Amino acid sequence: MRERNKLDAGMSAVISLERDLKDSLELAEMAEAEGDEALVEEAYQTLKGVQERAAKAELEALLSGEADGNDAYVEFNSGAGGTESQDWAEMLLRMYTRWAQAHGYRVEELEYQAGDTAGIKSATILVQGENAYGWLKTEAGVHRLVRISPYDSNARRHTSFASVWVYPKIDQTIEIEINEKDVRTDTYRASGAGGQHVNKTDSAVRLTHIPSGIVVACQSERSQHKNRATAWDMLRARLYEAELQRREAATKALEDAKTEIGWGRQIRSYVLQPYQMVKDLRTGVETSDTQGVLDGDLDQFMAASLAARVSGAGEKPVEDID
């Protein structure tokens, strides 16, 4: 039923665009024949509106993957570099949270490991809403920050790395077989916000899927039982996402998915000094509005990456933009 409704909406949008385009062109022809400047302007504005709607529909049409309509787990991990990279990981957490909230998505924090001095070592959020995974899936990879470090007393320029991993929350009706003998369960004391009970009991749960090496963790609830259930949902989602990646690689003959989202591959650079620029190293899209991007203005990057992914266009060579 969900797929049917999505197809109905898409077909209705196309039919509506075709009708409005035809009506607008007829109105424009009539206005020009009569020399009515006001009516010509009205027809122009109507056509402009049709163009904007068509552009939006074109973007939405890119979200046609099997799990694109699902909610998304977004996982953040700091790279080497201690406090500097941990601060950068927290900046990314804030950036994607703001993007999600600006688009009407609900954000739930599932796991949070505070940094030694500032920032975070790791965190996982759940972004809930229509097409959350479809929009966020191309954001997986390594993100690089270049800036004058606020933690360096000599005010030197530092380069920091942090990774973002995105995978879909899967429907409970999808069966993912997991042998419990292949999963190691660890419990530990939660860190960060959550109250005295959360911080003083071993309520946090970490699951390690030994064959694949996938690790997930949850500490959002006071109950270890609830955290365990959520962690198992996350593990099933990670294994399902891995299967989607394998299918995509086979059917589209694209680069191996692990290359795209692996730790050693940067997808975007954020330069704050000596100049201001954010550049996507796959599509070449760039902007000097670094503050806007860090506040969650990511649509142009997502749209370009989606278009390139769907068309099968190759990525641009990675350039050093220091």
KAZI-V170074 format. One record per run of one state. SS is the DSSP state (helix for helix, strand for strand, loop for the rest). FROM is the first residue (numbers start at 0). LEN is the number of residues. Records with the same first field share a line. If there is no record, write none. Layout:
SS = FROM-LEN + FROM-LEN
This chain:
loop = 0-1 + 34-2 + 61-10 + 78-4 + 102-3 + 114-5 + 128-3 + 139-1 + 148-8 + 168-11 + 188-6 + 200-3 + 209-4 + 218-5 + 252-4 + 261-4 + 271-5 + 280-5 + 287-2 + 294-4 + 311-11
helix = 1-33 + 36-25 + 82-20 + 131-8 + 179-3 + 194-6 + 223-29 + 256-5 + 289-5 + 298-13
strand = 71-7 + 105-9 + 119-9 + 140-8 + 156-12 + 182-6 + 203-6 + 213-5 + 265-6 + 276-4 + 285-2
